[in-house]
Amino acid sequence: MKHNLDLNDLYLFVQVVDAGSFSEASRRLSIPKTTISRRIAKLEKILGVALIQRNTHQFDVTHLGEQYYRYCLSLVEQVEQAQRFIEQ
């Protein structure tokens, strides 16, 4: 069964990596940490790969996660550019 990616989840993934933790991303975005964690877990399930290795004391982006982050970051930046274009 094919699942469609939610672009909001890609955005959240970028924010978590940029923040360096789920807690910091939660604080910056004013979104509950559990919501962010659940959305990233859903993204990983759809993709069939781990993007982030996490436990209570450690947060590491996997090798695939680092590569995927670059693609997602590019998408987020393009959406932000499109938004600025419309706002002008």
PyMOL Python script that loads the backbone (N, CA, C, O; Angstrom):
from pymol import cmd

cmd.read_pdbstr("""\
ATOM      1  N   MET A   1       0.836  -1.182   0.000  1.00  0.00           N
ATOM      2  CA  MET A   1       0.000   0.000   0.000  1.00  0.00           C
ATOM      3  C   MET A   1       0.881   1.245   0.000  1.00  0.00           C
ATOM      4  O   MET A   1       1.749   1.403   0.859  1.00  0.00           O
ATOM      5  N   LYS A   2       0.654   2.110  -0.951  1.00  0.00           N
ATOM      6  CA  LYS A   2       1.453   3.322  -1.069  1.00  0.00           C
ATOM      7  C   LYS A   2       0.884   4.421  -0.177  1.00  0.00           C
ATOM      8  O   LYS A   2      -0.323   4.664  -0.164  1.00  0.00           O
ATOM      9  N   HIS A   3       1.765   5.077   0.563  1.00  0.00           N
ATOM     10  CA  HIS A   3       1.352   6.179   1.437  1.00  0.00           C
ATOM     11  C   HIS A   3       1.879   7.486   0.862  1.00  0.00           C
ATOM     12  O   HIS A   3       3.001   7.552   0.359  1.00  0.00           O
ATOM     13  N   ASN A   4       1.068   8.504   0.942  1.00  0.00           N
ATOM     14  CA  ASN A   4       1.501   9.829   0.514  1.00  0.00           C
ATOM     15  C   ASN A   4       2.234  10.513   1.645  1.00  0.00           C
ATOM     16  O   ASN A   4       1.816  10.460   2.802  1.00  0.00           O
ATOM     17  N   LEU A   5       3.323  11.149   1.299  1.00  0.00           N
ATOM     18  CA  LEU A   5       4.064  11.914   2.289  1.00  0.00           C
ATOM     19  C   LEU A   5       3.311  13.194   2.619  1.00  0.00           C
ATOM     20  O   LEU A   5       2.681  13.795   1.749  1.00  0.00           O
ATOM     21  N   ASP A   6       3.379  13.603   3.863  1.00  0.00           N
ATOM     22  CA  ASP A   6       2.807  14.867   4.307  1.00  0.00           C
ATOM     23  C   ASP A   6       3.962  15.868   4.356  1.00  0.00           C
ATOM     24  O   ASP A   6       4.914  15.687   5.116  1.00  0.00           O
ATOM     25  N   LEU A   7       3.877  16.908   3.558  1.00  0.00           N
ATOM     26  CA  LEU A   7       4.959  17.892   3.518  1.00  0.00           C
ATOM     27  C   LEU A   7       5.181  18.558   4.868  1.00  0.00           C
ATOM     28  O   LEU A   7       6.286  19.021   5.152  1.00  0.00           O
ATOM     29  N   ASN A   8       4.161  18.613   5.694  1.00  0.00           N
ATOM     30  CA  ASN A   8       4.335  19.155   7.041  1.00  0.00           C
ATOM     31  C   ASN A   8       5.303  18.299   7.855  1.00  0.00           C
ATOM     32  O   ASN A   8       6.060  18.819   8.674  1.00  0.00           O
ATOM     33  N   ASP A   9       5.276  16.980   7.627  1.00  0.00           N
ATOM     34  CA  ASP A   9       6.197  16.093   8.336  1.00  0.00           C
ATOM     35  C   ASP A   9       7.641  16.337   7.897  1.00  0.00           C
ATOM     36  O   ASP A   9       8.563  16.262   8.709  1.00  0.00           O
ATOM     37  N   LEU A  10       7.830  16.629   6.615  1.00  0.00           N
ATOM     38  CA  LEU A  10       9.177  16.947   6.121  1.00  0.00           C
ATOM     39  C   LEU A  10       9.673  18.242   6.773  1.00  0.00           C
ATOM     40  O   LEU A  10      10.836  18.352   7.160  1.00  0.00           O
ATOM     41  N   TYR A  11       8.774  19.213   6.887  1.00  0.00           N
ATOM     42  CA  TYR A  11       9.110  20.466   7.555  1.00  0.00           C
ATOM     43  C   TYR A  11       9.498  20.203   9.012  1.00  0.00           C
ATOM     44  O   TYR A  11      10.496  20.737   9.497  1.00  0.00           O
ATOM     45  N   LEU A  12       8.714  19.384   9.704  1.00  0.00           N
ATOM     46  CA  LEU A  12       9.021  19.072  11.100  1.00  0.00           C
ATOM     47  C   LEU A  12      10.365  18.364  11.215  1.00  0.00           C
ATOM     48  O   LEU A  12      11.139  18.644  12.131  1.00  0.00           O
ATOM     49  N   PHE A  13      10.646  17.452  10.295  1.00  0.00           N
ATOM     50  CA  PHE A  13      11.934  16.757  10.301  1.00  0.00           C
ATOM     51  C   PHE A  13      13.078  17.761  10.190  1.00  0.00           C
ATOM     52  O   PHE A  13      14.054  17.671  10.935  1.00  0.00           O
ATOM     53  N   VAL A  14      12.968  18.701   9.279  1.00  0.00           N
ATOM     54  CA  VAL A  14      14.007  19.740   9.119  1.00  0.00           C
ATOM     55  C   VAL A  14      14.151  20.539  10.413  1.00  0.00           C
ATOM     56  O   VAL A  14      15.267  20.814  10.851  1.00  0.00           O
ATOM     57  N   GLN A  15      13.041  20.906  11.015  1.00  0.00           N
ATOM     58  CA  GLN A  15      13.096  21.701  12.242  1.00  0.00           C
ATOM     59  C   GLN A  15      13.747  20.930  13.384  1.00  0.00           C
ATOM     60  O   GLN A  15      14.508  21.508  14.160  1.00  0.00           O
ATOM     61  N   VAL A  16      13.461  19.639  13.501  1.00  0.00           N
ATOM     62  CA  VAL A  16      14.058  18.821  14.559  1.00  0.00           C
ATOM     63  C   VAL A  16      15.564  18.718  14.359  1.00  0.00           C
ATOM     64  O   VAL A  16      16.330  18.873  15.310  1.00  0.00           O
ATOM     65  N   VAL A  17      15.988  18.460  13.138  1.00  0.00           N
ATOM     66  CA  VAL A  17      17.427  18.353  12.867  1.00  0.00           C
ATOM     67  C   VAL A  17      18.105  19.690  13.133  1.00  0.00           C
ATOM     68  O   VAL A  17      19.162  19.738  13.761  1.00  0.00           O
ATOM     69  N   ASP A  18      17.502  20.776  12.658  1.00  0.00           N
ATOM     70  CA  ASP A  18      18.086  22.106  12.885  1.00  0.00           C
ATOM     71  C   ASP A  18      18.178  22.432  14.370  1.00  0.00           C
ATOM     72  O   ASP A  18      19.154  23.032  14.819  1.00  0.00           O
ATOM     73  N   ALA A  19      17.173  22.042  15.123  1.00  0.00           N
ATOM     74  CA  ALA A  19      17.147  22.335  16.561  1.00  0.00           C
ATOM     75  C   ALA A  19      18.074  21.415  17.354  1.00  0.00           C
ATOM     76  O   ALA A  19      18.534  21.774  18.438  1.00  0.00           O
ATOM     77  N   GLY A  20      18.345  20.236  16.812  1.00  0.00           N
ATOM     78  CA  GLY A  20      19.233  19.301  17.499  1.00  0.00           C
ATOM     79  C   GLY A  20      18.550  18.435  18.533  1.00  0.00           C
ATOM     80  O   GLY A  20      19.198  17.631  19.202  1.00  0.00           O
ATOM     81  N   SER A  21      17.232  18.596  18.669  1.00  0.00           N
ATOM     82  CA  SER A  21      16.480  17.758  19.603  1.00  0.00           C
ATOM     83  C   SER A  21      14.991  17.980  19.383  1.00  0.00           C
ATOM     84  O   SER A  21      14.557  18.998  18.844  1.00  0.00           O
ATOM     85  N   PHE A  22      14.230  16.991  19.820  1.00  0.00           N
ATOM     86  CA  PHE A  22      12.779  17.121  19.755  1.00  0.00           C
ATOM     87  C   PHE A  22      12.302  18.194  20.721  1.00  0.00           C
ATOM     88  O   PHE A  22      11.388  18.958  20.408  1.00  0.00           O
ATOM     89  N   SER A  23      12.919  18.251  21.890  1.00  0.00           N
ATOM     90  CA  SER A  23      12.512  19.234  22.905  1.00  0.00           C
ATOM     91  C   SER A  23      12.711  20.656  22.420  1.00  0.00           C
ATOM     92  O   SER A  23      11.836  21.505  22.586  1.00  0.00           O
ATOM     93  N   GLU A  24      13.867  20.915  21.818  1.00  0.00           N
ATOM     94  CA  GLU A  24      14.145  22.269  21.332  1.00  0.00           C
ATOM     95  C   GLU A  24      13.234  22.625  20.160  1.00  0.00           C
ATOM     96  O   GLU A  24      12.757  23.756  20.068  1.00  0.00           O
ATOM     97  N   ALA A  25      12.991  21.676  19.272  1.00  0.00           N
ATOM     98  CA  ALA A  25      12.071  21.930  18.159  1.00  0.00           C
ATOM     99  C   ALA A  25      10.669  22.218  18.704  1.00  0.00           C
ATOM    100  O   ALA A  25       9.973  23.101  18.204  1.00  0.00           O
ATOM    101  N   SER A  26      10.267  21.475  19.720  1.00  0.00           N
ATOM    102  CA  SER A  26       8.977  21.694  20.355  1.00  0.00           C
ATOM    103  C   SER A  26       8.875  23.107  20.909  1.00  0.00           C
ATOM    104  O   SER A  26       7.870  23.790  20.717  1.00  0.00           O
ATOM    105  N   ARG A  27       9.916  23.530  21.589  1.00  0.00           N
ATOM    106  CA  ARG A  27       9.929  24.874  22.168  1.00  0.00           C
ATOM    107  C   ARG A  27       9.862  25.939  21.079  1.00  0.00           C
ATOM    108  O   ARG A  27       9.080  26.885  21.178  1.00  0.00           O
ATOM    109  N   ARG A  28      10.682  25.784  20.039  1.00  0.00           N
ATOM    110  CA  ARG A  28      10.729  26.778  18.958  1.00  0.00           C
ATOM    111  C   ARG A  28       9.418  26.882  18.190  1.00  0.00           C
ATOM    112  O   ARG A  28       9.009  27.969  17.782  1.00  0.00           O
ATOM    113  N   LEU A  29       8.763  25.733  17.996  1.00  0.00           N
ATOM    114  CA  LEU A  29       7.556  25.702  17.178  1.00  0.00           C
ATOM    115  C   LEU A  29       6.266  25.809  17.985  1.00  0.00           C
ATOM    116  O   LEU A  29       5.185  25.975  17.420  1.00  0.00           O
ATOM    117  N   SER A  30       6.385  25.711  19.306  1.00  0.00           N
ATOM    118  CA  SER A  30       5.205  25.693  20.185  1.00  0.00           C
ATOM    119  C   SER A  30       4.252  24.559  19.811  1.00  0.00           C
ATOM    120  O   SER A  30       3.034  24.730  19.752  1.00  0.00           O
ATOM    121  N   ILE A  31       4.845  23.411  19.564  1.00  0.00           N
ATOM    122  CA  ILE A  31       4.103  22.186  19.267  1.00  0.00           C
ATOM    123  C   ILE A  31       4.545  21.156  20.297  1.00  0.00           C
ATOM    124  O   ILE A  31       5.738  21.063  20.585  1.00  0.00           O
ATOM    125  N   PRO A  32       3.626  20.382  20.859  1.00  0.00           N
ATOM    126  CA  PRO A  32       4.032  19.375  21.851  1.00  0.00           C
ATOM    127  C   PRO A  32       5.074  18.399  21.291  1.00  0.00           C
ATOM    128  O   PRO A  32       4.985  17.954  20.147  1.00  0.00           O
ATOM    129  N   LYS A  33       6.049  18.087  22.124  1.00  0.00           N
ATOM    130  CA  LYS A  33       7.124  17.176  21.727  1.00  0.00           C
ATOM    131  C   LYS A  33       6.552  15.834  21.271  1.00  0.00           C
ATOM    132  O   LYS A  33       7.050  15.239  20.315  1.00  0.00           O
ATOM    133  N   THR A  34       5.523  15.363  21.943  1.00  0.00           N
ATOM    134  CA  THR A  34       4.931  14.081  21.577  1.00  0.00           C
ATOM    135  C   THR A  34       4.332  14.119  20.173  1.00  0.00           C
ATOM    136  O   THR A  34       4.388  13.127  19.446  1.00  0.00           O
ATOM    137  N   THR A  35       3.770  15.241  19.798  1.00  0.00           N
ATOM    138  CA  THR A  35       3.208  15.392  18.451  1.00  0.00           C
ATOM    139  C   THR A  35       4.317  15.328  17.410  1.00  0.00           C
ATOM    140  O   THR A  35       4.193  14.641  16.396  1.00  0.00           O
ATOM    141  N   ILE A  36       5.394  16.047  17.669  1.00  0.00           N
ATOM    142  CA  ILE A  36       6.519  16.048  16.728  1.00  0.00           C
ATOM    143  C   ILE A  36       7.112  14.650  16.620  1.00  0.00           C
ATOM    144  O   ILE A  36       7.369  14.167  15.518  1.00  0.00           O
ATOM    145  N   SER A  37       7.325  14.009  17.742  1.00  0.00           N
ATOM    146  CA  SER A  37       7.904  12.669  17.749  1.00  0.00           C
ATOM    147  C   SER A  37       7.018  11.682  16.987  1.00  0.00           C
ATOM    148  O   SER A  37       7.516  10.857  16.221  1.00  0.00           O
ATOM    149  N   ARG A  38       5.724  11.769  17.197  1.00  0.00           N
ATOM    150  CA  ARG A  38       4.781  10.879  16.522  1.00  0.00           C
ATOM    151  C   ARG A  38       4.802  11.110  15.013  1.00  0.00           C
ATOM    152  O   ARG A  38       4.747  10.156  14.237  1.00  0.00           O
ATOM    153  N   ARG A  39       4.882  12.368  14.598  1.00  0.00           N
ATOM    154  CA  ARG A  39       4.899  12.693  13.163  1.00  0.00           C
ATOM    155  C   ARG A  39       6.183  12.208  12.501  1.00  0.00           C
ATOM    156  O   ARG A  39       6.151  11.718  11.372  1.00  0.00           O
ATOM    157  N   ILE A  40       7.318  12.341  13.196  1.00  0.00           N
ATOM    158  CA  ILE A  40       8.587  11.858  12.642  1.00  0.00           C
ATOM    159  C   ILE A  40       8.567  10.330  12.577  1.00  0.00           C
ATOM    160  O   ILE A  40       9.046   9.747  11.604  1.00  0.00           O
ATOM    161  N   ALA A  41       8.026   9.688  13.590  1.00  0.00           N
ATOM    162  CA  ALA A  41       7.917   8.222  13.582  1.00  0.00           C
ATOM    163  C   ALA A  41       7.042   7.763  12.417  1.00  0.00           C
ATOM    164  O   ALA A  41       7.349   6.764  11.766  1.00  0.00           O
ATOM    165  N   LYS A  42       5.962   8.483  12.153  1.00  0.00           N
ATOM    166  CA  LYS A  42       5.089   8.155  11.023  1.00  0.00           C
ATOM    167  C   LYS A  42       5.846   8.305   9.705  1.00  0.00           C
ATOM    168  O   LYS A  42       5.728   7.460   8.818  1.00  0.00           O
ATOM    169  N   LEU A  43       6.617   9.376   9.580  1.00  0.00           N
ATOM    170  CA  LEU A  43       7.428   9.603   8.384  1.00  0.00           C
ATOM    171  C   LEU A  43       8.419   8.457   8.191  1.00  0.00           C
ATOM    172  O   LEU A  43       8.567   7.938   7.084  1.00  0.00           O
ATOM    173  N   GLU A  44       9.090   8.069   9.261  1.00  0.00           N
ATOM    174  CA  GLU A  44      10.050   6.970   9.181  1.00  0.00           C
ATOM    175  C   GLU A  44       9.361   5.667   8.773  1.00  0.00           C
ATOM    176  O   GLU A  44       9.922   4.880   8.011  1.00  0.00           O
ATOM    177  N   LYS A  45       8.171   5.444   9.268  1.00  0.00           N
ATOM    178  CA  LYS A  45       7.424   4.229   8.928  1.00  0.00           C
ATOM    179  C   LYS A  45       7.054   4.229   7.451  1.00  0.00           C
ATOM    180  O   LYS A  45       7.193   3.208   6.777  1.00  0.00           O
ATOM    181  N   ILE A  46       6.587   5.360   6.948  1.00  0.00           N
ATOM    182  CA  ILE A  46       6.237   5.472   5.533  1.00  0.00           C
ATOM    183  C   ILE A  46       7.462   5.233   4.659  1.00  0.00           C
ATOM    184  O   ILE A  46       7.383   4.533   3.649  1.00  0.00           O
ATOM    185  N   LEU A  47       8.592   5.811   5.048  1.00  0.00           N
ATOM    186  CA  LEU A  47       9.825   5.677   4.272  1.00  0.00           C
ATOM    187  C   LEU A  47      10.462   4.299   4.444  1.00  0.00           C
ATOM    188  O   LEU A  47      11.171   3.819   3.560  1.00  0.00           O
ATOM    189  N   GLY A  48      10.204   3.674   5.581  1.00  0.00           N
ATOM    190  CA  GLY A  48      10.794   2.369   5.858  1.00  0.00           C
ATOM    191  C   GLY A  48      12.233   2.430   6.308  1.00  0.00           C
ATOM    192  O   GLY A  48      12.966   1.447   6.200  1.00  0.00           O
ATOM    193  N   VAL A  49      12.646   3.587   6.816  1.00  0.00           N
ATOM    194  CA  VAL A  49      14.021   3.769   7.309  1.00  0.00           C
ATOM    195  C   VAL A  49      14.009   4.631   8.567  1.00  0.00           C
ATOM    196  O   VAL A  49      13.092   5.422   8.791  1.00  0.00           O
ATOM    197  N   ALA A  50      15.043   4.460   9.376  1.00  0.00           N
ATOM    198  CA  ALA A  50      15.224   5.338  10.539  1.00  0.00           C
ATOM    199  C   ALA A  50      15.954   6.594  10.081  1.00  0.00           C
ATOM    200  O   ALA A  50      17.001   6.510   9.440  1.00  0.00           O
ATOM    201  N   LEU A  51      15.411   7.734  10.405  1.00  0.00           N
ATOM    202  CA  LEU A  51      16.052   9.010  10.093  1.00  0.00           C
ATOM    203  C   LEU A  51      16.829   9.539  11.287  1.00  0.00           C
ATOM    204  O   LEU A  51      17.858  10.198  11.138  1.00  0.00           O
ATOM    205  N   ILE A  52      16.317   9.235  12.473  1.00  0.00           N
ATOM    206  CA  ILE A  52      16.917   9.719  13.718  1.00  0.00           C
ATOM    207  C   ILE A  52      16.982   8.558  14.696  1.00  0.00           C
ATOM    208  O   ILE A  52      15.994   7.854  14.902  1.00  0.00           O
ATOM    209  N   GLN A  53      18.152   8.360  15.300  1.00  0.00           N
ATOM    210  CA  GLN A  53      18.302   7.405  16.398  1.00  0.00           C
ATOM    211  C   GLN A  53      18.123   8.206  17.677  1.00  0.00           C
ATOM    212  O   GLN A  53      18.812   9.204  17.891  1.00  0.00           O
ATOM    213  N   ARG A  54      17.210   7.777  18.518  1.00  0.00           N
ATOM    214  CA  ARG A  54      16.952   8.557  19.717  1.00  0.00           C
ATOM    215  C   ARG A  54      16.660   7.653  20.901  1.00  0.00           C
ATOM    216  O   ARG A  54      16.098   6.565  20.777  1.00  0.00           O
ATOM    217  N   ASN A  55      17.070   8.160  22.050  1.00  0.00           N
ATOM    218  CA  ASN A  55      16.674   7.580  23.327  1.00  0.00           C
ATOM    219  C   ASN A  55      16.618   8.734  24.310  1.00  0.00           C
ATOM    220  O   ASN A  55      16.697   9.890  23.895  1.00  0.00           O
ATOM    221  N   THR A  56      16.487   8.465  25.568  1.00  0.00           N
ATOM    222  CA  THR A  56      16.291   9.554  26.531  1.00  0.00           C
ATOM    223  C   THR A  56      17.502  10.469  26.667  1.00  0.00           C
ATOM    224  O   THR A  56      17.361  11.609  27.111  1.00  0.00           O
ATOM    225  N   HIS A  57      18.683   9.996  26.295  1.00  0.00           N
ATOM    226  CA  HIS A  57      19.887  10.803  26.501  1.00  0.00           C
ATOM    227  C   HIS A  57      20.648  11.134  25.228  1.00  0.00           C
ATOM    228  O   HIS A  57      21.671  11.817  25.284  1.00  0.00           O
ATOM    229  N   GLN A  58      20.170  10.662  24.083  1.00  0.00           N
ATOM    230  CA  GLN A  58      20.950  10.839  22.866  1.00  0.00           C
ATOM    231  C   GLN A  58      20.050  11.089  21.667  1.00  0.00           C
ATOM    232  O   GLN A  58      18.937  10.571  21.583  1.00  0.00           O
ATOM    233  N   PHE A  59      20.554  11.891  20.748  1.00  0.00           N
ATOM    234  CA  PHE A  59      19.850  12.239  19.515  1.00  0.00           C
ATOM    235  C   PHE A  59      20.888  12.233  18.404  1.00  0.00           C
ATOM    236  O   PHE A  59      21.809  13.050  18.406  1.00  0.00           O
ATOM    237  N   ASP A  60      20.744  11.322  17.463  1.00  0.00           N
ATOM    238  CA  ASP A  60      21.675  11.256  16.335  1.00  0.00           C
ATOM    239  C   ASP A  60      20.897  11.083  15.040  1.00  0.00           C
ATOM    240  O   ASP A  60      20.012  10.234  14.940  1.00  0.00           O
ATOM    241  N   VAL A  61      21.239  11.898  14.054  1.00  0.00           N
ATOM    242  CA  VAL A  61      20.648  11.748  12.734  1.00  0.00           C
ATOM    243  C   VAL A  61      21.409  10.621  12.039  1.00  0.00           C
ATOM    244  O   VAL A  61      22.640  10.619  12.024  1.00  0.00           O
ATOM    245  N   THR A  62      20.687   9.671  11.470  1.00  0.00           N
ATOM    246  CA  THR A  62      21.334   8.558  10.779  1.00  0.00           C
ATOM    247  C   THR A  62      21.979   9.063   9.488  1.00  0.00           C
ATOM    248  O   THR A  62      21.738  10.189   9.054  1.00  0.00           O
ATOM    249  N   HIS A  63      22.796   8.209   8.892  1.00  0.00           N
ATOM    250  CA  HIS A  63      23.430   8.574   7.624  1.00  0.00           C
ATOM    251  C   HIS A  63      22.367   8.868   6.566  1.00  0.00           C
ATOM    252  O   HIS A  63      22.451   9.873   5.859  1.00  0.00           O
ATOM    253  N   LEU A  64      21.367   7.992   6.458  1.00  0.00           N
ATOM    254  CA  LEU A  64      20.271   8.244   5.522  1.00  0.00           C
ATOM    255  C   LEU A  64      19.500   9.496   5.909  1.00  0.00           C
ATOM    256  O   LEU A  64      19.064  10.258   5.046  1.00  0.00           O
ATOM    257  N   GLY A  65      19.332   9.704   7.216  1.00  0.00           N
ATOM    258  CA  GLY A  65      18.641  10.890   7.701  1.00  0.00           C
ATOM    259  C   GLY A  65      19.343  12.175   7.295  1.00  0.00           C
ATOM    260  O   GLY A  65      18.692  13.160   6.948  1.00  0.00           O
ATOM    261  N   GLU A  66      20.677  12.168   7.337  1.00  0.00           N
ATOM    262  CA  GLU A  66      21.440  13.352   6.927  1.00  0.00           C
ATOM    263  C   GLU A  66      21.227  13.648   5.452  1.00  0.00           C
ATOM    264  O   GLU A  66      21.049  14.801   5.060  1.00  0.00           O
ATOM    265  N   GLN A  67      21.247  12.606   4.641  1.00  0.00           N
ATOM    266  CA  GLN A  67      21.040  12.808   3.204  1.00  0.00           C
ATOM    267  C   GLN A  67      19.606  13.254   2.922  1.00  0.00           C
ATOM    268  O   GLN A  67      19.377  14.153   2.112  1.00  0.00           O
ATOM    269  N   TYR A  68      18.654  12.629   3.588  1.00  0.00           N
ATOM    270  CA  TYR A  68      17.247  12.993   3.402  1.00  0.00           C
ATOM    271  C   TYR A  68      16.999  14.424   3.869  1.00  0.00           C
ATOM    272  O   TYR A  68      16.223  15.155   3.255  1.00  0.00           O
ATOM    273  N   TYR A  69      17.657  14.822   4.954  1.00  0.00           N
ATOM    274  CA  TYR A  69      17.550  16.183   5.477  1.00  0.00           C
ATOM    275  C   TYR A  69      17.902  17.207   4.395  1.00  0.00           C
ATOM    276  O   TYR A  69      17.216  18.219   4.247  1.00  0.00           O
ATOM    277  N   ARG A  70      18.967  16.943   3.642  1.00  0.00           N
ATOM    278  CA  ARG A  70      19.388  17.889   2.604  1.00  0.00           C
ATOM    279  C   ARG A  70      18.283  18.083   1.558  1.00  0.00           C
ATOM    280  O   ARG A  70      18.019  19.204   1.121  1.00  0.00           O
ATOM    281  N   TYR A  71      17.644  16.979   1.167  1.00  0.00           N
ATOM    282  CA  TYR A  71      16.533  17.086   0.212  1.00  0.00           C
ATOM    283  C   TYR A  71      15.365  17.857   0.824  1.00  0.00           C
ATOM    284  O   TYR A  71      14.787  18.738   0.187  1.00  0.00           O
ATOM    285  N   CYS A  72      15.031  17.519   2.046  1.00  0.00           N
ATOM    286  CA  CYS A  72      13.908  18.179   2.719  1.00  0.00           C
ATOM    287  C   CYS A  72      14.191  19.658   2.933  1.00  0.00           C
ATOM    288  O   CYS A  72      13.309  20.497   2.753  1.00  0.00           O
ATOM    289  N   LEU A  73      15.423  19.977   3.316  1.00  0.00           N
ATOM    290  CA  LEU A  73      15.797  21.381   3.508  1.00  0.00           C
ATOM    291  C   LEU A  73      15.631  22.160   2.213  1.00  0.00           C
ATOM    292  O   LEU A  73      15.141  23.290   2.222  1.00  0.00           O
ATOM    293  N   SER A  74      16.033  21.567   1.112  1.00  0.00           N
ATOM    294  CA  SER A  74      15.876  22.217  -0.184  1.00  0.00           C
ATOM    295  C   SER A  74      14.402  22.489  -0.481  1.00  0.00           C
ATOM    296  O   SER A  74      14.050  23.562  -0.971  1.00  0.00           O
ATOM    297  N   LEU A  75      13.547  21.515  -0.183  1.00  0.00           N
ATOM    298  CA  LEU A  75      12.109  21.709  -0.394  1.00  0.00           C
ATOM    299  C   LEU A  75      11.561  22.829   0.483  1.00  0.00           C
ATOM    300  O   LEU A  75      10.803  23.678   0.012  1.00  0.00           O
ATOM    301  N   VAL A  76      11.942  22.830   1.747  1.00  0.00           N
ATOM    302  CA  VAL A  76      11.476  23.863   2.677  1.00  0.00           C
ATOM    303  C   VAL A  76      11.935  25.238   2.193  1.00  0.00           C
ATOM    304  O   VAL A  76      11.161  26.195   2.214  1.00  0.00           O
ATOM    305  N   GLU A  77      13.178  25.335   1.764  1.00  0.00           N
ATOM    306  CA  GLU A  77      13.692  26.617   1.278  1.00  0.00           C
ATOM    307  C   GLU A  77      12.943  27.070   0.033  1.00  0.00           C
ATOM    308  O   GLU A  77      12.656  28.258  -0.117  1.00  0.00           O
ATOM    309  N   GLN A  78      12.620  26.138  -0.864  1.00  0.00           N
ATOM    310  CA  GLN A  78      11.870  26.497  -2.070  1.00  0.00           C
ATOM    311  C   GLN A  78      10.465  26.984  -1.738  1.00  0.00           C
ATOM    312  O   GLN A  78       9.974  27.932  -2.351  1.00  0.00           O
ATOM    313  N   VAL A  79       9.825  26.348  -0.784  1.00  0.00           N
ATOM    314  CA  VAL A  79       8.484  26.787  -0.360  1.00  0.00           C
ATOM    315  C   VAL A  79       8.565  28.181   0.257  1.00  0.00           C
ATOM    316  O   VAL A  79       7.707  29.026  -0.001  1.00  0.00           O
ATOM    317  N   GLU A  80       9.594  28.423   1.072  1.00  0.00           N
ATOM    318  CA  GLU A  80       9.764  29.746   1.676  1.00  0.00           C
ATOM    319  C   GLU A  80      10.018  30.803   0.608  1.00  0.00           C
ATOM    320  O   GLU A  80       9.513  31.921   0.714  1.00  0.00           O
ATOM    321  N   GLN A  81      10.799  30.462  -0.424  1.00  0.00           N
ATOM    322  CA  GLN A  81      11.034  31.395  -1.529  1.00  0.00           C
ATOM    323  C   GLN A  81       9.732  31.696  -2.273  1.00  0.00           C
ATOM    324  O   GLN A  81       9.465  32.844  -2.629  1.00  0.00           O
ATOM    325  N   ALA A  82       8.933  30.668  -2.502  1.00  0.00           N
ATOM    326  CA  ALA A  82       7.655  30.859  -3.180  1.00  0.00           C
ATOM    327  C   ALA A  82       6.742  31.765  -2.353  1.00  0.00           C
ATOM    328  O   ALA A  82       6.046  32.622  -2.898  1.00  0.00           O
ATOM    329  N   GLN A  83       6.752  31.571  -1.040  1.00  0.00           N
ATOM    330  CA  GLN A  83       5.940  32.409  -0.157  1.00  0.00           C
ATOM    331  C   GLN A  83       6.391  33.865  -0.220  1.00  0.00           C
ATOM    332  O   GLN A  83       5.565  34.774  -0.304  1.00  0.00           O
ATOM    333  N   ARG A  84       7.715  34.083  -0.178  1.00  0.00           N
ATOM    334  CA  ARG A  84       8.227  35.469  -0.284  1.00  0.00           C
ATOM    335  C   ARG A  84       7.848  36.082  -1.621  1.00  0.00           C
ATOM    336  O   ARG A  84       7.507  37.264  -1.674  1.00  0.00           O
ATOM    337  N   PHE A  85       7.898  35.312  -2.705  1.00  0.00           N
ATOM    338  CA  PHE A  85       7.511  35.807  -4.015  1.00  0.00           C
ATOM    339  C   PHE A  85       6.061  36.283  -4.004  1.00  0.00           C
ATOM    340  O   PHE A  85       5.759  37.367  -4.504  1.00  0.00           O
ATOM    341  N   ILE A  86       5.173  35.486  -3.443  1.00  0.00           N
ATOM    342  CA  ILE A  86       3.754  35.840  -3.395  1.00  0.00           C
ATOM    343  C   ILE A  86       3.542  37.080  -2.527  1.00  0.00           C
ATOM    344  O   ILE A  86       2.726  37.941  -2.855  1.00  0.00           O
ATOM    345  N   GLU A  87       4.273  37.166  -1.431  1.00  0.00           N
ATOM    346  CA  GLU A  87       4.124  38.305  -0.516  1.00  0.00           C
ATOM    347  C   GLU A  87       4.602  39.613  -1.124  1.00  0.00           C
ATOM    348  O   GLU A  87       4.180  40.689  -0.699  1.00  0.00           O
ATOM    349  N   GLN A  88       5.482  39.528  -2.119  1.00  0.00           N
ATOM    350  CA  GLN A  88       5.966  40.743  -2.771  1.00  0.00           C
ATOM    351  C   GLN A  88       4.947  41.191  -3.786  1.00  0.00           C
ATOM    352  O   GLN A  88       5.149  42.202  -4.459  1.00  0.00           O
TER     353      GLN A  88
END
""", "prot")
cmd.dss("prot")
cmd.show_as("cartoon", "prot")
cmd.util.cbc("prot")
cmd.orient("prot")
